[in-house]
Each structure stands twice: as structure tokens, then as C-alpha cells.
Amino acid sequence: MTNIPSVDLADFISGDPDRKAKFVQEIGKAYEEIGFVALKNHFLDEELVEELYSEVKSFFALPLETKEKYEIEGGGGQRGYISFGKEHAKGKKEGDLKEFWHFGQEPTADANLKEDYPDNVVVSELPNFNKTGMQAYRMLEKTGIYVLRALALYIGLDEFYFDHWASNGNSILRPIHYPPITQEPKGAVRAGAHGDINLITLLMGASAGGLQVLRMDGEWIDAIPNEDELVINVGDMLERHTNNKLRSTIHRVVNPPKDQWDTPRYSIPFFMHPRSDMKLNCLEECIDDQHPKAFADITAGQFLHQRLVEIGLLKE
């Protein structure tokens, strides 16, 4: 395998039981083997993607002192602006070569949450920034819920098992700016090798290459989706919940060749988190004699807090 597998969401929502079953098997097998797929026919249209990239580039082009007024002290980076080099991969000291923004959940009136989410931060200089960001957030959330339905069927659960937990979940949309590299990085890369914290991550096409995925045999391969595809990978929460059946694959964003250092990179992942009170206990359907229970019981909220400390966004 030299690239990640491609699957078509139109098969799942076609109304044809055979096409639906084919999609479930294809995506389930891909997530057991490599943990990444490229997904076509999702709910995010090209025009919205272009609008969002335009808004994101305008935000990161603002003067640093303007951006810094949107950095929320003590918020663990959950909303607003996070400045260059603040985050690092788990177990790494060097900060990643990026700055980013976080849009978070705006729950529905009937969400009945056991927690309060922080408010989103409104950028006064860009009147369409927040509106466009949240439109994309909703379309990615909808796509993610359909992917989780397919995975529930693959595991042997009720199709709608994840719906309650993922709807109004603590998900994050993260526009990232990797600025041009101006000097030899001392051990730092654009994003160090890591697994994502959440259930699944949905990534719309980045403005430049660099995303690599670690194959089971230890080889790094480039993840190169087609222009109309989302890259979707399993996160650590889902790996834990499925007792390692579905794999949270280590991935990274490597620095470009030196002759491309002056090229910035923009990337917009959607980290799909469940409600914080979801139990991530290993599912009985994923435990047997060959696969004994591998993880202690924990909630999504407890796991998230633990990991935010490990990557430097929260103090103990």
C-alpha cells in the first residue's frame, strides 16, 4: 500500500443494502489495517471549503498583536487563537512549527449536556470568519456521524450507537497555519509524530503536502487524497473503546524540501470528540481470548484532560 484507501460515502447512504454493506466492510478493514481512509461524496461542498480557506488565510495574515488578543489564558487552548510553537507532540519537547485557531461546539437547546462548553471567540476584524467556520463545522460533524454509524455496524453494535455521544460532542475545528520556515529547525517539524486524541479526525485537503502515515511495517507513506476527498483517521479514544480493533495510526507533518521552505501550509482538521461523560471502556464485542481487555476504564473527559496535559496545552 503506497497511499491510503479511498471509500465512497454515497455507497453507505445509497439505500442499497449491498452497497451499504460494501462500504462498512471497506472502511472497517481500512481502519483495522492502517487507520486512515480518503472519503469522497461527503457533505462539505467545494464552495464552502474555498470560503473557509479564504477566511482562515485572512485571519493568520493579521498582525501578531491582533491575533494575540484572541489567545485565551488558562483555557487550555480549547477556543480561539493558539500562538506559534505552543503545542508539541506527546513525549517531545520541541514545539510544533504552527499556529492555529479553535472553533468549538455550539450545542442545540435540547442537548441536555452534563458540562458547559466555553463560548467561541468572535473575531471582530473578519465579519464572516465565525459564520463560515461554524458552517463547515456542522457539515464535518454530519459526515463524521455517518462514518461512526458505519463503524458501529462493522463492530457489531447498533448503527446509531454513537449518535447521542457524537451529536453535541466536544468536537473542535482547527484551522492551522504552518508559516514559511526561515531558519534550520532544531529538531522541530511542522507536526511531530502523534496519534490524535479523539474518536475520528476529518481533514479537508491541505494547501501543501507533508502529511505522512506510519504503516504497520514501520514505513512512512504520504497520505495523498484527491481534491474532492476528506482524509479521515481513527483517534486514540476509538482505538481504546474498540480494544485496539480499530487503529489510531501515528502520523506527522514533515518539513518540506529546503527549496520550498518559503511556502506556507494551511490545514483544517475537525477533531470529533464525544460528550465528556461517554465511557471509553473496552467494548465487549471487541474482547475475546486472543484480544483480552487492554485498557482501564475511563471517560472521554478524563482521557482528554490527561492528554492535554501531555501535549503542553494544560498544566496539571
C-alpha positions in Angstrom: 0.0 0.0 0.0 1.6 3.3 -1.1 -1.4 5.5 -0.4 -4.4 5.4 1.9 -7.5 3.5 0.8 -10.4 5.5 -0.8 -14.1 4.9 0.1 -17.3 6.5 -1.2 -19.9 7.7 1.4 -22.5 7.6 -1.5 -22.4 3.7 -1.1 -23.4 4.0 2.6 -26.3 6.4 2.0 -27.5 4.9 -1.3 -30.4 2.9 0.1 -28.9 -0.2 -1.5 -28.2 -2.8 1.2 -25.3 -4.4 -0.8 -23.6 -1.0 -1.4 -24.0 -0.1 2.2 -22.5 -3.4 3.4 -19.7 -3.0 1.0 -18.9 0.5 2.4 -19.0 -0.9 6.0 -16.5 -3.7 5.2 -14.2 -1.4 3.2 -13.9 1.3 5.9 -13.8 -1.2 8.7 -11.0 -3.2 7.1 -9.0 0.0 6.3 -9.3 1.2 9.9 -8.1 -2.2 11.2 -5.1 -2.2 8.8 -3.9 1.4 8.6 -6.4 3.6 10.4 -6.8 6.1 7.6 -9.1 6.5 4.6 -9.8 9.1 1.9 -13.6 9.7 1.7 -15.5 11.0 -1.3 -19.1 12.3 -1.5 -19.1 13.8 2.0 -21.3 16.8 3.0 -18.7 19.6 2.7 -19.1 21.4 -0.7 -16.2 22.9 -2.6 -17.5 26.5 -2.3 -17.7 26.3 1.5 -14.1 24.9 1.6 -12.9 27.8 -0.6 -14.7 30.3 1.6 -13.2 28.9 4.8 -9.7 28.8 3.4 -10.1 32.4 2.4 -11.2 33.4 5.9 -8.5 31.4 7.6 -5.7 32.9 5.4 -7.1 36.4 6.2 -7.0 35.7 9.9 -3.5 34.3 10.0 -2.4 37.3 7.9 -3.5 39.7 10.7 -0.7 41.4 12.8 0.5 39.2 15.6 -0.7 41.7 18.3 -4.2 41.5 16.8 -4.2 37.6 16.8 -2.8 37.5 20.4 -5.8 39.4 21.8 -7.8 36.3 20.9 -5.5 33.9 22.9 -7.4 32.9 26.0 -5.2 32.5 29.0 -6.0 29.4 31.2 -8.4 28.0 28.6 -6.2 25.0 27.7 -6.3 26.1 24.1 -9.9 25.0 23.7 -11.1 28.1 22.0 -9.6 31.0 20.0 -6.0 31.5 19.0 -3.0 29.3 20.0 0.3 31.0 19.1 3.3 29.6 17.3 5.2 26.7 19.0 2.8 26.3 22.0 1.8 22.7 21.2 4.1 19.7 20.9 3.7 16.0 20.2 3.3 13.8 23.3 6.8 12.9 24.6 8.5 15.7 22.6 10.0 19.0 24.0 10.2 21.0 20.8 7.1 23.0 19.9 5.5 22.3 16.5 6.1 24.9 13.8 2.5 26.1 13.6 -0.1 28.5 15.0 -3.8 27.6 15.0 -7.4 28.5 15.9 -10.1 26.5 17.6 -13.8 26.6 16.8 -15.9 24.5 19.3 -19.3 23.1 19.8 -22.4 25.3 20.0 -24.9 22.8 21.4 -28.5 22.7 20.5 -31.1 23.8 23.0 -32.2 20.2 23.8 -28.6 18.9 24.1 -29.0 18.1 27.9 -25.2 18.2 28.4 -23.6 17.3 31.7 -20.9 20.0 31.1 -20.6 23.6 29.9 -18.6 24.3 26.8 -16.6 27.5 26.6 -18.0 30.1 24.2 -16.5 30.5 20.8 -14.2 33.6 20.4 -15.6 36.1 17.8 -13.0 37.8 15.5 -14.3 41.4 15.1 -11.9 42.2 12.2 -13.4 39.5 10.0 -17.3 39.5 10.0 -17.6 36.2 8.1 -14.9 34.2 9.9 -17.0 32.7 12.6 -20.1 32.1 10.5 -18.1 30.3 7.8 -16.1 28.3 10.4 -19.3 27.0 12.0 -21.0 26.2 8.7 -18.0 23.9 7.9 -18.1 22.6 11.5 -21.7 21.4 11.0 -21.0 19.7 7.7 -18.0 17.9 9.0 -19.9 16.8 12.1 -22.7 15.4 9.9 -20.1 13.5 7.8 -18.4 12.1 11.0 -21.7 10.8 12.4 -22.3 8.8 9.2 -18.8 7.4 9.4 -19.3 6.4 13.0 -22.6 4.7 12.0 -20.7 2.5 9.5 -18.1 1.7 12.1 -20.8 0.8 14.7 -22.2 -1.8 12.2 -18.7 -3.1 11.5 -18.0 -3.7 15.2 -21.4 -5.4 15.7 -23.2 -2.6 17.5 -26.5 -0.8 16.8 -26.0 1.5 13.8 -26.9 4.6 15.9 -24.8 3.7 18.9 -22.5 6.8 18.6 -25.2 9.3 17.6 -26.1 10.5 21.1 -22.4 10.8 22.1 -21.1 12.5 19.0 -24.1 14.9 18.5 -23.4 18.0 20.6 -20.0 16.4 21.5 -16.9 18.3 22.5 -15.6 18.5 18.9 -13.0 21.0 17.6 -12.4 22.5 14.2 -8.8 23.6 14.0 -7.6 25.8 11.1 -3.7 25.6 11.2 -1.1 27.8 9.6 2.4 26.5 9.2 4.4 29.6 8.3 7.3 29.6 5.9 10.5 28.2 7.5 13.1 30.9 7.9 16.0 29.0 9.6 17.1 25.5 10.2 14.6 23.9 12.6 16.4 22.5 15.7 14.6 19.1 15.9 11.2 20.7 15.2 8.8 19.7 12.5 5.5 21.1 11.4 3.7 18.5 13.4 5.6 15.8 15.3 4.6 12.1 15.0 1.5 11.6 17.1 -1.9 9.9 17.4 -5.0 12.0 17.6 -6.8 12.1 21.0 -10.4 11.9 19.8 -12.8 9.4 18.1 -12.1 10.3 14.5 -10.5 13.2 12.7 -11.7 14.6 9.4 -9.2 16.6 7.4 -10.0 18.7 4.4 -7.3 18.9 1.7 -4.3 20.8 2.9 -2.8 23.6 0.8 0.5 21.8 0.5 1.7 18.2 1.0 3.6 16.9 4.1 1.1 14.5 5.8 2.6 11.1 6.3 1.2 8.0 7.9 3.1 5.2 9.7 2.4 1.8 8.1 2.3 -1.4 10.2 5.7 -2.4 8.8 7.3 0.8 10.1 7.4 2.6 6.7 6.1 6.2 6.4 3.8 6.7 3.4 2.4 10.0 2.0 -1.3 10.5 2.5 -2.4 12.0 -0.8 -6.2 12.3 -1.2 -7.9 13.5 -4.4 -9.0 17.1 -4.3 -12.6 16.3 -3.5 -11.8 13.8 -0.7 -11.5 14.2 3.1 -8.8 12.3 4.9 -10.4 10.6 7.9 -8.5 8.7 10.6 -9.2 6.9 13.8 -8.2 8.6 17.1 -6.9 7.2 20.4 -10.4 7.3 22.0 -11.9 5.0 19.4 -8.9 2.7 19.4 -9.2 2.4 23.2 -13.0 1.9 23.0 -12.6 -0.9 20.4 -9.8 -2.5 22.4 -7.3 -1.9 19.6 -9.6 -3.4 16.9 -9.6 0.0 15.0 -6.2 1.5 14.9 -5.2 5.1 15.8 -2.3 5.4 13.4 0.8 7.5 14.1 1.1 10.4 11.6 3.1 13.5 11.2 3.5 16.6 9.0 7.1 16.8 7.7 9.0 19.9 6.8 9.1 20.5 3.0 12.4 20.3 1.0 14.6 23.3 1.6 13.8 24.9 -1.7 10.1 25.0 -0.6 10.7 26.5 2.9 9.2 29.8 1.8 5.8 28.1 1.1 3.3 28.4 4.0 0.9 25.4 4.6 -2.7 25.6 5.7 -4.6 22.7 7.0 -8.1 22.4 8.6 -8.7 19.2 10.7 -12.0 18.5 12.5 -11.4 16.5 15.7 -14.6 14.7 16.5 -14.9 14.3 20.3 -17.8 12.7 22.1 -19.6 14.2 25.1 -17.2 14.1 28.1 -19.4 11.6 30.1 -19.1 8.9 27.4 -17.4 5.8 28.8 -14.5 4.7 26.7 -14.4 1.2 28.4 -13.4 -1.5 26.0 -16.5 -2.8 24.2 -17.4 -6.4 25.0 -17.8 -7.0 21.2 -14.0 -6.4 20.9 -12.8 -8.6 23.7 -12.0 -12.3 23.3 -9.3 -14.8 24.3 -7.0 -13.6 21.6 -7.7 -9.9 22.4 -8.0 -9.6 26.2 -9.1 -6.2 27.6 -6.1 -3.9 27.0 -7.2 -0.6 28.8 -8.5 0.5 32.1 -12.0 2.1 32.2 -12.0 5.9 31.7 -14.4 8.6 30.5 -13.8 10.7 27.4 -13.5 13.8 29.6 -10.9 12.2 31.9 -8.9 11.0 28.9 -8.9 14.4 27.1 -7.7 16.2 30.3 -4.8 13.7 30.6 -3.7 14.1 27.0 -4.0 18.0 27.0 -1.5 18.0 29.9 0.8 15.6 28.0 0.9 17.8 24.9 1.5 21.1 26.8 -1.9 22.8 26.4 -2.9 22.3 30.0 -1.0 22.4 33.3 -1.6 19.6 35.8 
